[in-house]
Amino acid sequence: MSFPMLVSKRFVDAVQSREPMAVAVMAHYVVVLYRLRWIVWLQGWGEPLVVAAKEVLAEEPLDCIAWPIVQVE
């Protein structure tokens, strides 16, 4: 759960800039949120964020986020 607090500003900027590798890393982390959906404040975060990553990476091969996609389906 501490991942968001530990990442660098450079990583956050890369995700905001939709850099494919950063988005792929974030999609893998989001699976943790999805699996913890029984915690009230985490409900509804996992699946939409993986779907957003899939949309961002639409022009890229989706192999890099195949596992997160399967996990939230």
Phi and psi in radians as a Rosetta constraint file:
Dihedral C 1 N 2 CA 2 C 2 CIRCULARHARMONIC -1.462 0.35
Dihedral N 2 CA 2 C 2 N 3 CIRCULARHARMONIC -0.081 0.35
Dihedral C 2 N 3 CA 3 C 3 CIRCULARHARMONIC -0.844 0.35
Dihedral N 3 CA 3 C 3 N 4 CIRCULARHARMONIC -0.869 0.35
Dihedral C 3 N 4 CA 4 C 4 CIRCULARHARMONIC -1.063 0.35
Dihedral N 4 CA 4 C 4 N 5 CIRCULARHARMONIC -0.503 0.35
Dihedral C 4 N 5 CA 5 C 5 CIRCULARHARMONIC -1.433 0.35
Dihedral N 5 CA 5 C 5 N 6 CIRCULARHARMONIC -0.330 0.35
Dihedral C 5 N 6 CA 6 C 6 CIRCULARHARMONIC -1.719 0.35
Dihedral N 6 CA 6 C 6 N 7 CIRCULARHARMONIC -0.298 0.35
Dihedral C 6 N 7 CA 7 C 7 CIRCULARHARMONIC -1.255 0.35
Dihedral N 7 CA 7 C 7 N 8 CIRCULARHARMONIC 2.675 0.35
Dihedral C 7 N 8 CA 8 C 8 CIRCULARHARMONIC -1.393 0.35
Dihedral N 8 CA 8 C 8 N 9 CIRCULARHARMONIC 2.834 0.35
Dihedral C 8 N 9 CA 9 C 9 CIRCULARHARMONIC -1.079 0.35
Dihedral N 9 CA 9 C 9 N 10 CIRCULARHARMONIC -0.583 0.35
Dihedral C 9 N 10 CA 10 C 10 CIRCULARHARMONIC -1.058 0.35
Dihedral N 10 CA 10 C 10 N 11 CIRCULARHARMONIC -0.731 0.35
Dihedral C 10 N 11 CA 11 C 11 CIRCULARHARMONIC -1.145 0.35
Dihedral N 11 CA 11 C 11 N 12 CIRCULARHARMONIC -0.791 0.35
Dihedral C 11 N 12 CA 12 C 12 CIRCULARHARMONIC -1.041 0.35
Dihedral N 12 CA 12 C 12 N 13 CIRCULARHARMONIC -0.767 0.35
Dihedral C 12 N 13 CA 13 C 13 CIRCULARHARMONIC -1.071 0.35
Dihedral N 13 CA 13 C 13 N 14 CIRCULARHARMONIC -0.687 0.35
Dihedral C 13 N 14 CA 14 C 14 CIRCULARHARMONIC -1.127 0.35
Dihedral N 14 CA 14 C 14 N 15 CIRCULARHARMONIC -0.709 0.35
Dihedral C 14 N 15 CA 15 C 15 CIRCULARHARMONIC -1.133 0.35
Dihedral N 15 CA 15 C 15 N 16 CIRCULARHARMONIC -0.785 0.35
Dihedral C 15 N 16 CA 16 C 16 CIRCULARHARMONIC -1.111 0.35
Dihedral N 16 CA 16 C 16 N 17 CIRCULARHARMONIC -0.533 0.35
Dihedral C 16 N 17 CA 17 C 17 CIRCULARHARMONIC -1.464 0.35
Dihedral N 17 CA 17 C 17 N 18 CIRCULARHARMONIC -0.014 0.35
Dihedral C 17 N 18 CA 18 C 18 CIRCULARHARMONIC 1.115 0.35
Dihedral N 18 CA 18 C 18 N 19 CIRCULARHARMONIC 0.629 0.35
Dihedral C 18 N 19 CA 19 C 19 CIRCULARHARMONIC -1.214 0.35
Dihedral N 19 CA 19 C 19 N 20 CIRCULARHARMONIC 2.213 0.35
Dihedral C 19 N 20 CA 20 C 20 CIRCULARHARMONIC -0.911 0.35
Dihedral N 20 CA 20 C 20 N 21 CIRCULARHARMONIC -0.797 0.35
Dihedral C 20 N 21 CA 21 C 21 CIRCULARHARMONIC -1.151 0.35
Dihedral N 21 CA 21 C 21 N 22 CIRCULARHARMONIC -0.699 0.35
Dihedral C 21 N 22 CA 22 C 22 CIRCULARHARMONIC -1.145 0.35
Dihedral N 22 CA 22 C 22 N 23 CIRCULARHARMONIC -0.722 0.35
Dihedral C 22 N 23 CA 23 C 23 CIRCULARHARMONIC -1.120 0.35
Dihedral N 23 CA 23 C 23 N 24 CIRCULARHARMONIC -0.693 0.35
Dihedral C 23 N 24 CA 24 C 24 CIRCULARHARMONIC -1.119 0.35
Dihedral N 24 CA 24 C 24 N 25 CIRCULARHARMONIC -0.744 0.35
Dihedral C 24 N 25 CA 25 C 25 CIRCULARHARMONIC -1.086 0.35
Dihedral N 25 CA 25 C 25 N 26 CIRCULARHARMONIC -0.774 0.35
Dihedral C 25 N 26 CA 26 C 26 CIRCULARHARMONIC -1.082 0.35
Dihedral N 26 CA 26 C 26 N 27 CIRCULARHARMONIC -0.688 0.35
Dihedral C 26 N 27 CA 27 C 27 CIRCULARHARMONIC -1.066 0.35
Dihedral N 27 CA 27 C 27 N 28 CIRCULARHARMONIC -0.655 0.35
Dihedral C 27 N 28 CA 28 C 28 CIRCULARHARMONIC -1.183 0.35
Dihedral N 28 CA 28 C 28 N 29 CIRCULARHARMONIC -0.705 0.35
Dihedral C 28 N 29 CA 29 C 29 CIRCULARHARMONIC -1.108 0.35
Dihedral N 29 CA 29 C 29 N 30 CIRCULARHARMONIC -0.665 0.35
Dihedral C 29 N 30 CA 30 C 30 CIRCULARHARMONIC -1.049 0.35
Dihedral N 30 CA 30 C 30 N 31 CIRCULARHARMONIC -0.451 0.35
Dihedral C 30 N 31 CA 31 C 31 CIRCULARHARMONIC -1.034 0.35
Dihedral N 31 CA 31 C 31 N 32 CIRCULARHARMONIC -0.595 0.35
Dihedral C 31 N 32 CA 32 C 32 CIRCULARHARMONIC -1.062 0.35
Dihedral N 32 CA 32 C 32 N 33 CIRCULARHARMONIC -0.797 0.35
Dihedral C 32 N 33 CA 33 C 33 CIRCULARHARMONIC -1.067 0.35
Dihedral N 33 CA 33 C 33 N 34 CIRCULARHARMONIC -0.716 0.35
Dihedral C 33 N 34 CA 34 C 34 CIRCULARHARMONIC -1.086 0.35
Dihedral N 34 CA 34 C 34 N 35 CIRCULARHARMONIC -0.774 0.35
Dihedral C 34 N 35 CA 35 C 35 CIRCULARHARMONIC -1.221 0.35
Dihedral N 35 CA 35 C 35 N 36 CIRCULARHARMONIC -0.357 0.35
Dihedral C 35 N 36 CA 36 C 36 CIRCULARHARMONIC -1.721 0.35
Dihedral N 36 CA 36 C 36 N 37 CIRCULARHARMONIC 0.393 0.35
Dihedral C 36 N 37 CA 37 C 37 CIRCULARHARMONIC -1.119 0.35
Dihedral N 37 CA 37 C 37 N 38 CIRCULARHARMONIC -0.212 0.35
Dihedral C 37 N 38 CA 38 C 38 CIRCULARHARMONIC -1.232 0.35
Dihedral N 38 CA 38 C 38 N 39 CIRCULARHARMONIC -0.310 0.35
Dihedral C 38 N 39 CA 39 C 39 CIRCULARHARMONIC -1.410 0.35
Dihedral N 39 CA 39 C 39 N 40 CIRCULARHARMONIC 2.156 0.35
Dihedral C 39 N 40 CA 40 C 40 CIRCULARHARMONIC -0.883 0.35
Dihedral N 40 CA 40 C 40 N 41 CIRCULARHARMONIC -0.845 0.35
Dihedral C 40 N 41 CA 41 C 41 CIRCULARHARMONIC -1.306 0.35
Dihedral N 41 CA 41 C 41 N 42 CIRCULARHARMONIC -0.101 0.35
Dihedral C 41 N 42 CA 42 C 42 CIRCULARHARMONIC -1.791 0.35
Dihedral N 42 CA 42 C 42 N 43 CIRCULARHARMONIC -0.094 0.35
Dihedral C 42 N 43 CA 43 C 43 CIRCULARHARMONIC -1.093 0.35
Dihedral N 43 CA 43 C 43 N 44 CIRCULARHARMONIC 2.352 0.35
Dihedral C 43 N 44 CA 44 C 44 CIRCULARHARMONIC 1.481 0.35
Dihedral N 44 CA 44 C 44 N 45 CIRCULARHARMONIC 0.076 0.35
Dihedral C 44 N 45 CA 45 C 45 CIRCULARHARMONIC -1.618 0.35
Dihedral N 45 CA 45 C 45 N 46 CIRCULARHARMONIC -0.704 0.35
Dihedral C 45 N 46 CA 46 C 46 CIRCULARHARMONIC -1.097 0.35
Dihedral N 46 CA 46 C 46 N 47 CIRCULARHARMONIC -1.079 0.35
Dihedral C 46 N 47 CA 47 C 47 CIRCULARHARMONIC -1.037 0.35
Dihedral N 47 CA 47 C 47 N 48 CIRCULARHARMONIC -0.837 0.35
Dihedral C 47 N 48 CA 48 C 48 CIRCULARHARMONIC -1.077 0.35
Dihedral N 48 CA 48 C 48 N 49 CIRCULARHARMONIC -0.578 0.35
Dihedral C 48 N 49 CA 49 C 49 CIRCULARHARMONIC -1.265 0.35
Dihedral N 49 CA 49 C 49 N 50 CIRCULARHARMONIC -0.603 0.35
Dihedral C 49 N 50 CA 50 C 50 CIRCULARHARMONIC -1.206 0.35
Dihedral N 50 CA 50 C 50 N 51 CIRCULARHARMONIC -0.701 0.35
Dihedral C 50 N 51 CA 51 C 51 CIRCULARHARMONIC -1.068 0.35
Dihedral N 51 CA 51 C 51 N 52 CIRCULARHARMONIC -0.715 0.35
Dihedral C 51 N 52 CA 52 C 52 CIRCULARHARMONIC -1.115 0.35
Dihedral N 52 CA 52 C 52 N 53 CIRCULARHARMONIC -0.713 0.35
Dihedral C 52 N 53 CA 53 C 53 CIRCULARHARMONIC -1.097 0.35
Dihedral N 53 CA 53 C 53 N 54 CIRCULARHARMONIC -0.696 0.35
Dihedral C 53 N 54 CA 54 C 54 CIRCULARHARMONIC -1.076 0.35
Dihedral N 54 CA 54 C 54 N 55 CIRCULARHARMONIC -0.708 0.35
Dihedral C 54 N 55 CA 55 C 55 CIRCULARHARMONIC -1.187 0.35
Dihedral N 55 CA 55 C 55 N 56 CIRCULARHARMONIC -0.730 0.35
Dihedral C 55 N 56 CA 56 C 56 CIRCULARHARMONIC -1.092 0.35
Dihedral N 56 CA 56 C 56 N 57 CIRCULARHARMONIC -0.669 0.35
Dihedral C 56 N 57 CA 57 C 57 CIRCULARHARMONIC -1.625 0.35
Dihedral N 57 CA 57 C 57 N 58 CIRCULARHARMONIC 0.315 0.35
Dihedral C 57 N 58 CA 58 C 58 CIRCULARHARMONIC -0.964 0.35
Dihedral N 58 CA 58 C 58 N 59 CIRCULARHARMONIC -0.563 0.35
Dihedral C 58 N 59 CA 59 C 59 CIRCULARHARMONIC -1.528 0.35
Dihedral N 59 CA 59 C 59 N 60 CIRCULARHARMONIC -0.138 0.35
Dihedral C 59 N 60 CA 60 C 60 CIRCULARHARMONIC -1.773 0.35
Dihedral N 60 CA 60 C 60 N 61 CIRCULARHARMONIC 2.775 0.35
Dihedral C 60 N 61 CA 61 C 61 CIRCULARHARMONIC -1.111 0.35
Dihedral N 61 CA 61 C 61 N 62 CIRCULARHARMONIC 2.296 0.35
Dihedral C 61 N 62 CA 62 C 62 CIRCULARHARMONIC -1.453 0.35
Dihedral N 62 CA 62 C 62 N 63 CIRCULARHARMONIC 0.097 0.35
Dihedral C 62 N 63 CA 63 C 63 CIRCULARHARMONIC -0.979 0.35
Dihedral N 63 CA 63 C 63 N 64 CIRCULARHARMONIC -0.612 0.35
Dihedral C 63 N 64 CA 64 C 64 CIRCULARHARMONIC -1.196 0.35
Dihedral N 64 CA 64 C 64 N 65 CIRCULARHARMONIC -0.307 0.35
Dihedral C 64 N 65 CA 65 C 65 CIRCULARHARMONIC -2.173 0.35
Dihedral N 65 CA 65 C 65 N 66 CIRCULARHARMONIC 0.396 0.35
Dihedral C 65 N 66 CA 66 C 66 CIRCULARHARMONIC -1.052 0.35
Dihedral N 66 CA 66 C 66 N 67 CIRCULARHARMONIC -0.743 0.35
Dihedral C 66 N 67 CA 67 C 67 CIRCULARHARMONIC -1.117 0.35
Dihedral N 67 CA 67 C 67 N 68 CIRCULARHARMONIC -0.881 0.35
Dihedral C 67 N 68 CA 68 C 68 CIRCULARHARMONIC -1.009 0.35
Dihedral N 68 CA 68 C 68 N 69 CIRCULARHARMONIC -0.674 0.35
Dihedral C 68 N 69 CA 69 C 69 CIRCULARHARMONIC -1.064 0.35
Dihedral N 69 CA 69 C 69 N 70 CIRCULARHARMONIC -0.811 0.35
Dihedral C 69 N 70 CA 70 C 70 CIRCULARHARMONIC -1.122 0.35
Dihedral N 70 CA 70 C 70 N 71 CIRCULARHARMONIC -0.674 0.35
Dihedral C 70 N 71 CA 71 C 71 CIRCULARHARMONIC -1.146 0.35
Dihedral N 71 CA 71 C 71 N 72 CIRCULARHARMONIC -0.565 0.35
Dihedral C 71 N 72 CA 72 C 72 CIRCULARHARMONIC -1.701 0.35
Dihedral N 72 CA 72 C 72 N 73 CIRCULARHARMONIC -0.081 0.35
